[in-house]
């Protein structure tokens, strides 16, 4: 879609507290950019900025977002909500081969899978946050679920985590995560490959630094050691590569994804989007068009409100860890949750407590913090 943005649109009025927040932004940009590990926080920043560009733009962006009624699809068979005001958000990167994604070099597997999965835990008080990456090759027990068409799917054991999305749909992914963790997901956010690529192109590329050559024929990534500015296509290859790093498994890829999110959000933050309504709209339009959320978040107002609730989060205290996993004894190409580390991790999140260092150690290796 295209819009004439030549006529300036007056910004939304700011309250005194919002003005003070704007003056602090310059200082915050100097902090360590571990904010990149919180993709949802970055999304909220864009949404809040876009909300000041006028109602007609707001309506356009609002209509971009797809919503899924997770509560209705799962029903009452769920863990209890946190006894505190802490919240948990399941964030998925979808590798659908349909629509615009069909033109991308994302492989030949039919349907869609959850290529990237993060459980974002935001503790009570919103002073810090942690994201738990779930390796896509993790073998899990998929619970009994209802498909979007209303048909029932029986429970199954030893199912690869990233296949649940294509087999049963997003609500079943949420239910699977809740069953394996005992943690209630308050919200769901999904972004697809095409949207990810377009977002990077919209901001003019993202700069990353790698300490070794990466040559992955599968993803198409071909980088020498050093610093590179990646366009959308190369960025997509970067976060999807697995054969060119580590042991060639998904565990090495998780480390690259964490590194890229830091670089992506750092790039967005330094572009002064609040000072450029046209660029703000372009980026927000690109991102919201690629989003699917739970029905409670499926509006700019809801996303902006949630983003404002994160204002107290200190970026320097945020961390991303990987679910502790071990190589499966039957199929060494797959991993399973490592015990007792995984149970300790999920228990800490359920209790809204600090995660013990022992719960961050993964027998299978991979980046854990």
N, C-alpha and C positions, 0 to 999 in steps of 0.2 A: 504494500500500500504506500501511497505518497501523500504528503500534506504540504501546503504552503506555509512555511514558518517564517516568511519574511517580515510579517507584522509582529513586533514583540508582544508577548503576552505577559501582563503584570504578574509578578510572583505572588504567591499566597502570603497573607500577612503573618508576621512572626511574633510570637509572644516573647517577652523579655528573656525567658529561660532558653528559648530556641536561639535567640541572638547570641547569648553567651556560649551556647554549644557551637555555633558557627565560628566564633573567635578562637575557641579551643582547637578547632580542626587542624590548624596549621601545626600546632605543637604535637598533636596526636600522630600526624603523618611521620614524625621523626622517630616514633617508637618502632620497636622490632615488629615487622609485619607478619606476625604469626596469625593475624586476622585472616590471611588467605586460607587458613584451614577451616574457616567457617563460611561455606558458600552461601548459606542462608542469610547470614548477616550482611554479606556483600549485596545480595539480592535486595534486602530491605533498604539499604542505603540508596540504591538506584530507584526503587519505588518511591521512597519519600521525596527524593529530588524531583522525580517526574510529576508527582502530585501537585507541584506548584505551577505547572504549565498551562492550566486552564481546564475547564470542565469538559470541553469537547475532546481534548486529547485524553483526558482521564477516561472518558467513556470508551474511546478506542482501545486503550490499553486494558481497561477492565474486561472488555469483551474477548481479549486474547487468551485469557487464562482458562484452561479446562479444569473442571472439578470432579472429584470422585467421592461418593458418599461412603467412606470407609466404615463409619459406625453402622450404617444400615447393612453393608455387605458382610461384616463380621458378626454382628449381633452382640449378645451378652457374654460369649465365651472368650473373655479377655481378662488380663491381669487387672488388679485394682490400680486406680490412679495413684500417683505419688501422694503421700500424706502431707507433703509440703507444696509450695508453689513452684517447685522445679518442673521443667518440661523436657520431653524427649521428642525429637523429630527424626523420622526416617527419610534420608535423602538418597535418591536413586539416579544414576545416569543410565539411560536406556539406549541400547544399541539396536533399535528397530531398523530393519532393512526396507521398510515401507516408505512411501512418500518421498520427501526430499532426501531422506537418508539413503535411499536406493542408489543415489548418484555418488555416494561417498565410498571410499575404499575401506569398508568395515567388515568384509568377509562375505561368505556365501550361505551362512546359516539362515534358514527361513524363520520368519516371525521376529520376536523381540526378546531380549534378555536384559537383566539388570547388570550391566557391565561394571558399574561402580556402586557400592552401597556403604553409606555412613549412618551410624546412629549418633545423632548430635544430642548430647545431654547438657542442658542449661540449668545449673543448680539454683536453689532458692536464693533470692537476692540478686541474681543476674550479675555476679561479680567475676565469674569465670565460666569456662565451658570446655567440654572435651568431646572429640569426635572419635568414634570407634569404627574403623574400617573392617568390613566383613569380606574376606577373600571370596571371590566368585566361585572358586573351585571347592569351597567347603561342602562336605557331605552333611546333609541335615535330614531331619524327619519332617516331611511336609504334612501339616495337619489336614483334616477334612475341611474342604473349602467350597464356596459357591462361586461359580464362574459369573462373569458379567451377564450372560444370557439366562441365568437362573438355574442352570444345571449343577448337580452336586458332583464333586470329585473326592474319591476316597483318600484317606491318609496313605502315605507311602514313605518307606524308610530308604536311607542312603540315596537321596535325591540331591543332585548338584544345585547349590543355592541359586545360581543365576538362571537356572531353567524354570524356576517356579513362576516367574513373571510371564514367560511365553506359554506355559502350560495352563495356568489358571488366572493370571491377572494380578494387578497391583495390590488389591485387597488381601489376596492370599500371601503375598510377600510380607505385608505388614503382620498378618496372623502368624506366619512362619517365624519371623523375628521375635514376636511376642512370646511364642511357645518356647523357642530356644533360649530366651533370655529371662523370661518372667517379668519383662519391663513393658509397661503400657506405652504405646506410641501416641502422643498427643496430636501430632501432625505428620503429614506426608507431602514430600516435594519431589518431583521428577523433572529432569531436563533431558531432551534427546540429543543425539549426535549432531544433527543438522543445526539445532539451536546453539550448541556449544561452539561449533565452527563459525557461525555467523556472528556470535558475540565477540569472539577474538578478532575477527575482521573488522567489526564495527568500532572497536577501540584502537585499531591500527596495529595490532600484533602484540605479542608478549615476549619479553626477553628472559631467557633461561641460561644457566651455566651448568655444563656437565663436566665431570672430572675424568671421563674416559670416552673413547669413541663408541658410538652406538650405531650398529648396522643391523636393521631388522627388516628382512624381505617381506615378512608377513604384514607388518603395519605400514611399510614403505618409508620408515624413518631412517635417515642416513646423516648422522651428525659426527663431526670431529670433536675432540675434547676442546672445551672453551666456551665462549659466550655467543649465543645466537638469538636473533629476533625471529620468532616463529609467526607465520600467518595462521589462519584458521585451519587449513588442511594439515600443515605440519604440526600444529598444536594437538590436533586430534590424534595424529600418529604418535605423538610424544606420550600422551596419557594412556594410549592403548598398547604401546610396545611392551613386550614381555620377553621375546627371544633374544633381544640384544643386551639385556641386563641381568645381573645375578645368575641364578640357576635356570633361567628361562621360564620360571613359573609365574603365577599371578602375584607372588609375594614381592618380587622385585618391582613390578609395575605399580604397586601401591605406593612405594617410596617416590616414584616419579610423579604420581598423581598429587601427592602431598606437596612436593616441591613446586609443581605447576600452579596449584591453587594459591600458594603464597605469592608467586610472581603475577598471577592474573589480578588478584585483588589489589596488589601494590600498584599495578599499572592503572587500574580504574581510579584508585584514590588520588593519584598524583595528576590526573587529567583535569581537575577542577570542574567536575560536571555541573555543580551548582551555578557556575559562572557561564555555562553554555547550554541554554535550553534546547537548542537544536540537537546537539550531540547527546544530551540527556534523553531526549525523546527517542532518538535513533537506537540507543543502547537499550532503553527500557522496552521499546517496541519489540526489538529483536529477542530479548530475554523472556518477556511475558508470553510471546507467541510460542515459545518452546516449552512452556511450563504446564505441568499437570500437578494439582495439589489436592489435598482433601477439601471437601466442600466448605469447611469452616475457614479455610485460608484463600478460597478462590475469588478474591476481589482485592483491588489495590488498597482499599481501606483496611481490610483485615491484615494484609501483608505489612502495610505501613504501621499499624498499631503493634503488630508483633515485633517489627523492627525497632520501634521506639522503646519497647520493653527491654531491649538488649543494650540500651545506651550505657548502662552501668558496667558492662562487661569490659574488663581490662584486657586488651589484646596480648599483653605480655604474659598473662597467666593461662592463655588458651593452649591446648595441646591436642595432637591427633595421635592416636595409638592404633595398633592393629589387634584385632581379636586374636588372642594366643591360640595357635594351631600347631598340630603335629601331623606328619605325613601318615596317611592311612596305611595300615598294615596289609590290607588286601590289595589296594590300588595305590602305588606310590605316586601316581600322577594327581592324586586328590589329597585333600587335607581334612582333618576333623578338629573340632574344638578340643584344645588341650586342657586337661584337668589336673589339679584343681584350679588352675589359673583362670579359666573362663568363668567358672562359677563364682569365684571371688570378685572378678571384674563386674559381672552383672549384679551381684549382691550389693556392691558399693554404689552402683547407679540407682538400684531400687531404693536404697536407703538415703540417697542424696549425700553420700559421703565421699571423701577423697579416695582415689583408687590406689591401693597399695602397690609399691614397686614390684612386688612378687607377681602381681596379676598382669604385668606388662611384658613378661618374659615369654617368648614364643619358641618352643622347641624346634619348630621348622625354620626359624630364622625370619628374615624380612624386617622391614622398618617398623619399629614399635613405638617410637616417640620422636 
